[in-house]
Amino acid sequence: MADTQISAHISEATKEQVGRYAGAHGVKKGALVEQALLHHLQALRELPADIIIPPRLELSEASFAKVTELMAKPRKPTKAMRELMKGKPMAVRIIREDHRQAA
């Protein structure tokens, strides 16, 4: 299969990361970019769209203000969140409760 060249504009930070990784692992930059694209395209095909997390988030000024406000004054965690952070498996507890109700 013949190779085809593409051109893309990327940030300087991304370019530096590609260069560092390629140098550290002994791979050519083009091979790294192709593998990354193939991996990403496979994920887009196989995973539900709502679980794909973009590497960058762009916020409107209003959304950014809201995020800043929430970070400055975080809401109290819910009971479910506190239990999750303690490592208690909520899904298992729900299944067990459902099982008890059915019995």
Phi and psi in radians as a Rosetta constraint file:
Dihedral C 1 N 2 CA 2 C 2 CIRCULARHARMONIC -1.347 0.35
Dihedral N 2 CA 2 C 2 N 3 CIRCULARHARMONIC 2.466 0.35
Dihedral C 2 N 3 CA 3 C 3 CIRCULARHARMONIC -1.368 0.35
Dihedral N 3 CA 3 C 3 N 4 CIRCULARHARMONIC 2.570 0.35
Dihedral C 3 N 4 CA 4 C 4 CIRCULARHARMONIC -2.153 0.35
Dihedral N 4 CA 4 C 4 N 5 CIRCULARHARMONIC 2.416 0.35
Dihedral C 4 N 5 CA 5 C 5 CIRCULARHARMONIC -1.655 0.35
Dihedral N 5 CA 5 C 5 N 6 CIRCULARHARMONIC 2.410 0.35
Dihedral C 5 N 6 CA 6 C 6 CIRCULARHARMONIC -2.134 0.35
Dihedral N 6 CA 6 C 6 N 7 CIRCULARHARMONIC 2.846 0.35
Dihedral C 6 N 7 CA 7 C 7 CIRCULARHARMONIC -2.188 0.35
Dihedral N 7 CA 7 C 7 N 8 CIRCULARHARMONIC 2.426 0.35
Dihedral C 7 N 8 CA 8 C 8 CIRCULARHARMONIC -2.544 0.35
Dihedral N 8 CA 8 C 8 N 9 CIRCULARHARMONIC 2.547 0.35
Dihedral C 8 N 9 CA 9 C 9 CIRCULARHARMONIC -1.604 0.35
Dihedral N 9 CA 9 C 9 N 10 CIRCULARHARMONIC 2.199 0.35
Dihedral C 9 N 10 CA 10 C 10 CIRCULARHARMONIC -2.271 0.35
Dihedral N 10 CA 10 C 10 N 11 CIRCULARHARMONIC 2.818 0.35
Dihedral C 10 N 11 CA 11 C 11 CIRCULARHARMONIC -1.239 0.35
Dihedral N 11 CA 11 C 11 N 12 CIRCULARHARMONIC 2.772 0.35
Dihedral C 11 N 12 CA 12 C 12 CIRCULARHARMONIC -1.083 0.35
Dihedral N 12 CA 12 C 12 N 13 CIRCULARHARMONIC -0.651 0.35
Dihedral C 12 N 13 CA 13 C 13 CIRCULARHARMONIC -1.106 0.35
Dihedral N 13 CA 13 C 13 N 14 CIRCULARHARMONIC -0.731 0.35
Dihedral C 13 N 14 CA 14 C 14 CIRCULARHARMONIC -1.148 0.35
Dihedral N 14 CA 14 C 14 N 15 CIRCULARHARMONIC -0.743 0.35
Dihedral C 14 N 15 CA 15 C 15 CIRCULARHARMONIC -1.014 0.35
Dihedral N 15 CA 15 C 15 N 16 CIRCULARHARMONIC -0.745 0.35
Dihedral C 15 N 16 CA 16 C 16 CIRCULARHARMONIC -1.137 0.35
Dihedral N 16 CA 16 C 16 N 17 CIRCULARHARMONIC -0.713 0.35
Dihedral C 16 N 17 CA 17 C 17 CIRCULARHARMONIC -1.106 0.35
Dihedral N 17 CA 17 C 17 N 18 CIRCULARHARMONIC -0.744 0.35
Dihedral C 17 N 18 CA 18 C 18 CIRCULARHARMONIC -1.068 0.35
Dihedral N 18 CA 18 C 18 N 19 CIRCULARHARMONIC -0.808 0.35
Dihedral C 18 N 19 CA 19 C 19 CIRCULARHARMONIC -1.073 0.35
Dihedral N 19 CA 19 C 19 N 20 CIRCULARHARMONIC -0.783 0.35
Dihedral C 19 N 20 CA 20 C 20 CIRCULARHARMONIC -1.102 0.35
Dihedral N 20 CA 20 C 20 N 21 CIRCULARHARMONIC -0.813 0.35
Dihedral C 20 N 21 CA 21 C 21 CIRCULARHARMONIC -1.122 0.35
Dihedral N 21 CA 21 C 21 N 22 CIRCULARHARMONIC -0.818 0.35
Dihedral C 21 N 22 CA 22 C 22 CIRCULARHARMONIC -1.037 0.35
Dihedral N 22 CA 22 C 22 N 23 CIRCULARHARMONIC -0.766 0.35
Dihedral C 22 N 23 CA 23 C 23 CIRCULARHARMONIC -1.148 0.35
Dihedral N 23 CA 23 C 23 N 24 CIRCULARHARMONIC -0.731 0.35
Dihedral C 23 N 24 CA 24 C 24 CIRCULARHARMONIC -1.227 0.35
Dihedral N 24 CA 24 C 24 N 25 CIRCULARHARMONIC -0.497 0.35
Dihedral C 24 N 25 CA 25 C 25 CIRCULARHARMONIC -1.914 0.35
Dihedral N 25 CA 25 C 25 N 26 CIRCULARHARMONIC 0.063 0.35
Dihedral C 25 N 26 CA 26 C 26 CIRCULARHARMONIC 1.170 0.35
Dihedral N 26 CA 26 C 26 N 27 CIRCULARHARMONIC 0.559 0.35
Dihedral C 26 N 27 CA 27 C 27 CIRCULARHARMONIC -1.983 0.35
Dihedral N 27 CA 27 C 27 N 28 CIRCULARHARMONIC 2.688 0.35
Dihedral C 27 N 28 CA 28 C 28 CIRCULARHARMONIC -1.353 0.35
Dihedral N 28 CA 28 C 28 N 29 CIRCULARHARMONIC 2.569 0.35
Dihedral C 28 N 29 CA 29 C 29 CIRCULARHARMONIC -1.015 0.35
Dihedral N 29 CA 29 C 29 N 30 CIRCULARHARMONIC -0.734 0.35
Dihedral C 29 N 30 CA 30 C 30 CIRCULARHARMONIC -1.064 0.35
Dihedral N 30 CA 30 C 30 N 31 CIRCULARHARMONIC -0.727 0.35
Dihedral C 30 N 31 CA 31 C 31 CIRCULARHARMONIC -1.142 0.35
Dihedral N 31 CA 31 C 31 N 32 CIRCULARHARMONIC -0.706 0.35
Dihedral C 31 N 32 CA 32 C 32 CIRCULARHARMONIC -1.097 0.35
Dihedral N 32 CA 32 C 32 N 33 CIRCULARHARMONIC -0.792 0.35
Dihedral C 32 N 33 CA 33 C 33 CIRCULARHARMONIC -1.114 0.35
Dihedral N 33 CA 33 C 33 N 34 CIRCULARHARMONIC -0.741 0.35
Dihedral C 33 N 34 CA 34 C 34 CIRCULARHARMONIC -1.108 0.35
Dihedral N 34 CA 34 C 34 N 35 CIRCULARHARMONIC -0.772 0.35
Dihedral C 34 N 35 CA 35 C 35 CIRCULARHARMONIC -1.087 0.35
Dihedral N 35 CA 35 C 35 N 36 CIRCULARHARMONIC -0.709 0.35
Dihedral C 35 N 36 CA 36 C 36 CIRCULARHARMONIC -1.123 0.35
Dihedral N 36 CA 36 C 36 N 37 CIRCULARHARMONIC -0.745 0.35
Dihedral C 36 N 37 CA 37 C 37 CIRCULARHARMONIC -1.123 0.35
Dihedral N 37 CA 37 C 37 N 38 CIRCULARHARMONIC -0.777 0.35
Dihedral C 37 N 38 CA 38 C 38 CIRCULARHARMONIC -1.072 0.35
Dihedral N 38 CA 38 C 38 N 39 CIRCULARHARMONIC -0.747 0.35
Dihedral C 38 N 39 CA 39 C 39 CIRCULARHARMONIC -1.075 0.35
Dihedral N 39 CA 39 C 39 N 40 CIRCULARHARMONIC -0.807 0.35
Dihedral C 39 N 40 CA 40 C 40 CIRCULARHARMONIC -1.147 0.35
Dihedral N 40 CA 40 C 40 N 41 CIRCULARHARMONIC -0.762 0.35
Dihedral C 40 N 41 CA 41 C 41 CIRCULARHARMONIC -1.126 0.35
Dihedral N 41 CA 41 C 41 N 42 CIRCULARHARMONIC -0.652 0.35
Dihedral C 41 N 42 CA 42 C 42 CIRCULARHARMONIC -1.115 0.35
Dihedral N 42 CA 42 C 42 N 43 CIRCULARHARMONIC -0.754 0.35
Dihedral C 42 N 43 CA 43 C 43 CIRCULARHARMONIC -1.074 0.35
Dihedral N 43 CA 43 C 43 N 44 CIRCULARHARMONIC -0.723 0.35
Dihedral C 43 N 44 CA 44 C 44 CIRCULARHARMONIC -1.112 0.35
Dihedral N 44 CA 44 C 44 N 45 CIRCULARHARMONIC -0.604 0.35
Dihedral C 44 N 45 CA 45 C 45 CIRCULARHARMONIC -1.285 0.35
Dihedral N 45 CA 45 C 45 N 46 CIRCULARHARMONIC -0.688 0.35
Dihedral C 45 N 46 CA 46 C 46 CIRCULARHARMONIC -1.716 0.35
Dihedral N 46 CA 46 C 46 N 47 CIRCULARHARMONIC -0.355 0.35
Dihedral C 46 N 47 CA 47 C 47 CIRCULARHARMONIC -1.813 0.35
Dihedral N 47 CA 47 C 47 N 48 CIRCULARHARMONIC 2.616 0.35
Dihedral C 47 N 48 CA 48 C 48 CIRCULARHARMONIC -1.076 0.35
Dihedral N 48 CA 48 C 48 N 49 CIRCULARHARMONIC 2.447 0.35
Dihedral C 48 N 49 CA 49 C 49 CIRCULARHARMONIC -1.006 0.35
Dihedral N 49 CA 49 C 49 N 50 CIRCULARHARMONIC -0.552 0.35
Dihedral C 49 N 50 CA 50 C 50 CIRCULARHARMONIC -1.316 0.35
Dihedral N 50 CA 50 C 50 N 51 CIRCULARHARMONIC -0.127 0.35
Dihedral C 50 N 51 CA 51 C 51 CIRCULARHARMONIC -1.826 0.35
Dihedral N 51 CA 51 C 51 N 52 CIRCULARHARMONIC -0.022 0.35
Dihedral C 51 N 52 CA 52 C 52 CIRCULARHARMONIC -1.378 0.35
Dihedral N 52 CA 52 C 52 N 53 CIRCULARHARMONIC 2.095 0.35
Dihedral C 52 N 53 CA 53 C 53 CIRCULARHARMONIC -1.765 0.35
Dihedral N 53 CA 53 C 53 N 54 CIRCULARHARMONIC 2.057 0.35
Dihedral C 53 N 54 CA 54 C 54 CIRCULARHARMONIC -1.168 0.35
Dihedral N 54 CA 54 C 54 N 55 CIRCULARHARMONIC 2.581 0.35
Dihedral C 54 N 55 CA 55 C 55 CIRCULARHARMONIC -1.213 0.35
Dihedral N 55 CA 55 C 55 N 56 CIRCULARHARMONIC -0.350 0.35
Dihedral C 55 N 56 CA 56 C 56 CIRCULARHARMONIC -2.325 0.35
Dihedral N 56 CA 56 C 56 N 57 CIRCULARHARMONIC 2.467 0.35
Dihedral C 56 N 57 CA 57 C 57 CIRCULARHARMONIC -1.979 0.35
Dihedral N 57 CA 57 C 57 N 58 CIRCULARHARMONIC 2.302 0.35
Dihedral C 57 N 58 CA 58 C 58 CIRCULARHARMONIC -1.892 0.35
Dihedral N 58 CA 58 C 58 N 59 CIRCULARHARMONIC 2.175 0.35
Dihedral C 58 N 59 CA 59 C 59 CIRCULARHARMONIC -2.001 0.35
Dihedral N 59 CA 59 C 59 N 60 CIRCULARHARMONIC 2.560 0.35
Dihedral C 59 N 60 CA 60 C 60 CIRCULARHARMONIC -1.252 0.35
Dihedral N 60 CA 60 C 60 N 61 CIRCULARHARMONIC 2.925 0.35
Dihedral C 60 N 61 CA 61 C 61 CIRCULARHARMONIC -1.071 0.35
Dihedral N 61 CA 61 C 61 N 62 CIRCULARHARMONIC -0.682 0.35
Dihedral C 61 N 62 CA 62 C 62 CIRCULARHARMONIC -1.145 0.35
Dihedral N 62 CA 62 C 62 N 63 CIRCULARHARMONIC -0.743 0.35
Dihedral C 62 N 63 CA 63 C 63 CIRCULARHARMONIC -1.146 0.35
Dihedral N 63 CA 63 C 63 N 64 CIRCULARHARMONIC -0.713 0.35
Dihedral C 63 N 64 CA 64 C 64 CIRCULARHARMONIC -1.089 0.35
Dihedral N 64 CA 64 C 64 N 65 CIRCULARHARMONIC -0.714 0.35
Dihedral C 64 N 65 CA 65 C 65 CIRCULARHARMONIC -1.082 0.35
Dihedral N 65 CA 65 C 65 N 66 CIRCULARHARMONIC -0.703 0.35
Dihedral C 65 N 66 CA 66 C 66 CIRCULARHARMONIC -1.152 0.35
Dihedral N 66 CA 66 C 66 N 67 CIRCULARHARMONIC -0.751 0.35
Dihedral C 66 N 67 CA 67 C 67 CIRCULARHARMONIC -1.078 0.35
Dihedral N 67 CA 67 C 67 N 68 CIRCULARHARMONIC -0.765 0.35
Dihedral C 67 N 68 CA 68 C 68 CIRCULARHARMONIC -1.059 0.35
Dihedral N 68 CA 68 C 68 N 69 CIRCULARHARMONIC -0.743 0.35
Dihedral C 68 N 69 CA 69 C 69 CIRCULARHARMONIC -1.106 0.35
Dihedral N 69 CA 69 C 69 N 70 CIRCULARHARMONIC -0.773 0.35
Dihedral C 69 N 70 CA 70 C 70 CIRCULARHARMONIC -1.141 0.35
Dihedral N 70 CA 70 C 70 N 71 CIRCULARHARMONIC -0.586 0.35
Dihedral C 70 N 71 CA 71 C 71 CIRCULARHARMONIC -1.249 0.35
Dihedral N 71 CA 71 C 71 N 72 CIRCULARHARMONIC -0.622 0.35
Dihedral C 71 N 72 CA 72 C 72 CIRCULARHARMONIC -1.270 0.35
Dihedral N 72 CA 72 C 72 N 73 CIRCULARHARMONIC -0.632 0.35
Dihedral C 72 N 73 CA 73 C 73 CIRCULARHARMONIC -2.277 0.35
Dihedral N 73 CA 73 C 73 N 74 CIRCULARHARMONIC 1.335 0.35
Dihedral C 73 N 74 CA 74 C 74 CIRCULARHARMONIC -1.141 0.35
Dihedral N 74 CA 74 C 74 N 75 CIRCULARHARMONIC 2.556 0.35
Dihedral C 74 N 75 CA 75 C 75 CIRCULARHARMONIC -1.269 0.35
Dihedral N 75 CA 75 C 75 N 76 CIRCULARHARMONIC 2.743 0.35
Dihedral C 75 N 76 CA 76 C 76 CIRCULARHARMONIC -1.169 0.35
Dihedral N 76 CA 76 C 76 N 77 CIRCULARHARMONIC 2.443 0.35
Dihedral C 76 N 77 CA 77 C 77 CIRCULARHARMONIC -1.201 0.35
Dihedral N 77 CA 77 C 77 N 78 CIRCULARHARMONIC 2.551 0.35
Dihedral C 77 N 78 CA 78 C 78 CIRCULARHARMONIC -1.294 0.35
Dihedral N 78 CA 78 C 78 N 79 CIRCULARHARMONIC 2.938 0.35
Dihedral C 78 N 79 CA 79 C 79 CIRCULARHARMONIC -1.046 0.35
Dihedral N 79 CA 79 C 79 N 80 CIRCULARHARMONIC -0.743 0.35
Dihedral C 79 N 80 CA 80 C 80 CIRCULARHARMONIC -1.066 0.35
Dihedral N 80 CA 80 C 80 N 81 CIRCULARHARMONIC -0.713 0.35
Dihedral C 80 N 81 CA 81 C 81 CIRCULARHARMONIC -1.162 0.35
Dihedral N 81 CA 81 C 81 N 82 CIRCULARHARMONIC -0.740 0.35
Dihedral C 81 N 82 CA 82 C 82 CIRCULARHARMONIC -1.068 0.35
Dihedral N 82 CA 82 C 82 N 83 CIRCULARHARMONIC -0.740 0.35
Dihedral C 82 N 83 CA 83 C 83 CIRCULARHARMONIC -1.175 0.35
Dihedral N 83 CA 83 C 83 N 84 CIRCULARHARMONIC -0.664 0.35
Dihedral C 83 N 84 CA 84 C 84 CIRCULARHARMONIC -1.068 0.35
Dihedral N 84 CA 84 C 84 N 85 CIRCULARHARMONIC -0.773 0.35
Dihedral C 84 N 85 CA 85 C 85 CIRCULARHARMONIC -1.208 0.35
Dihedral N 85 CA 85 C 85 N 86 CIRCULARHARMONIC -0.414 0.35
Dihedral C 85 N 86 CA 86 C 86 CIRCULARHARMONIC -1.388 0.35
Dihedral N 86 CA 86 C 86 N 87 CIRCULARHARMONIC -0.171 0.35
Dihedral C 86 N 87 CA 87 C 87 CIRCULARHARMONIC 1.600 0.35
Dihedral N 87 CA 87 C 87 N 88 CIRCULARHARMONIC 0.227 0.35
Dihedral C 87 N 88 CA 88 C 88 CIRCULARHARMONIC -1.424 0.35
Dihedral N 88 CA 88 C 88 N 89 CIRCULARHARMONIC 2.191 0.35
Dihedral C 88 N 89 CA 89 C 89 CIRCULARHARMONIC -1.334 0.35
Dihedral N 89 CA 89 C 89 N 90 CIRCULARHARMONIC 1.843 0.35
Dihedral C 89 N 90 CA 90 C 90 CIRCULARHARMONIC -1.143 0.35
Dihedral N 90 CA 90 C 90 N 91 CIRCULARHARMONIC -0.720 0.35
Dihedral C 90 N 91 CA 91 C 91 CIRCULARHARMONIC -1.071 0.35
Dihedral N 91 CA 91 C 91 N 92 CIRCULARHARMONIC -0.697 0.35
Dihedral C 91 N 92 CA 92 C 92 CIRCULARHARMONIC -1.161 0.35
Dihedral N 92 CA 92 C 92 N 93 CIRCULARHARMONIC -0.734 0.35
Dihedral C 92 N 93 CA 93 C 93 CIRCULARHARMONIC -1.078 0.35
Dihedral N 93 CA 93 C 93 N 94 CIRCULARHARMONIC -0.745 0.35
Dihedral C 93 N 94 CA 94 C 94 CIRCULARHARMONIC -1.115 0.35
Dihedral N 94 CA 94 C 94 N 95 CIRCULARHARMONIC -0.750 0.35
Dihedral C 94 N 95 CA 95 C 95 CIRCULARHARMONIC -1.079 0.35
Dihedral N 95 CA 95 C 95 N 96 CIRCULARHARMONIC -0.757 0.35
Dihedral C 95 N 96 CA 96 C 96 CIRCULARHARMONIC -1.132 0.35
Dihedral N 96 CA 96 C 96 N 97 CIRCULARHARMONIC -0.732 0.35
Dihedral C 96 N 97 CA 97 C 97 CIRCULARHARMONIC -1.107 0.35
Dihedral N 97 CA 97 C 97 N 98 CIRCULARHARMONIC -0.737 0.35
Dihedral C 97 N 98 CA 98 C 98 CIRCULARHARMONIC -1.077 0.35
Dihedral N 98 CA 98 C 98 N 99 CIRCULARHARMONIC -0.678 0.35
Dihedral C 98 N 99 CA 99 C 99 CIRCULARHARMONIC -1.149 0.35
Dihedral N 99 CA 99 C 99 N 100 CIRCULARHARMONIC -0.712 0.35
Dihedral C 99 N 100 CA 100 C 100 CIRCULARHARMONIC -1.120 0.35
Dihedral N 100 CA 100 C 100 N 101 CIRCULARHARMONIC -0.679 0.35
Dihedral C 100 N 101 CA 101 C 101 CIRCULARHARMONIC -1.162 0.35
Dihedral N 101 CA 101 C 101 N 102 CIRCULARHARMONIC -0.616 0.35
Dihedral C 101 N 102 CA 102 C 102 CIRCULARHARMONIC -1.270 0.35
Dihedral N 102 CA 102 C 102 N 103 CIRCULARHARMONIC -0.453 0.35
